[in-house]
Amino acid sequence: MARTIELYDMLKDKLGEKESRLLIETIENITEKVKAEAATKADLELEVAKIKEDLTRLEMRLIKWVLGTGVGVVTFLYALLKGIKF
């Protein structure tokens, strides 16, 4: 609060009372909005946990796909080689 008064006193001479007050109110409003919108450490930790969970699910889907494809290829090769008689 003391800094606000000092700033007001410095600006009052150059800008006038009304403009100085308006400028300081605008700065305070912007500061409050930034503080309200700033992410906290807990917010960031929650987002990191969500991303890790999504990556785990994606990894499991990829493993299933790779194993399924591998089984399909082995089955196809077995059937192909069994059909060919030497």
Secondary structure, DSSP 8 states (H G I E B T S, - for coil): -HHHHHHHHHHHHHH-HHHHHHHHHHHHHHHHHHHHHS--HHHHHHHHHHHHHHHHHHHHHHHHHHHHHHHHHHHHHHHHHHH---
